Amino acid sequence: MRYLIFGTIIVGVVVTGSLLIREVFKIIDLLEYLILKGDSTMINKFHEACQNIVDNADQKALNYAVNYAKYGLEIEELADAKIQALYILNNMTHWRGDLAKETRATLKEVAKACC
């Protein structure tokens, strides 16, 4: 990610010649912070959804989803969480109720998140 951002900014520096290299690195650090902050928020939402499923493990409708959710609690990368969210969603189709709707919506949001 750093190289993609870095390459784009360097092209801007070469073309305009108006930015100093240290300013470029400050911009890169700020962009990385903002990107990673968004990722951590999404990961926290994903972990909450997984915990909801694990807490309701006694419901038969969550049979296989529980194991996928337990593994999901260990995931720290958004790209991995997106894939795991799809597995969980496919295995919780019969779970009903308000908590199920909230959890399903969160998992769909994670699955559609940009990496």
Secondary structure, 3 states (H helix, E strand, C coil): CHHHHHHHHHHHHHHHCCCCHHHHHHHHHHHHHHHHHHHHHHHHHHHHHHHHHHHCCCCHHHCCHHHHHHHHCCCCCHHHHHHHHHHHHHCCCCCCCHHHHHHHHHHHHHHHCCC
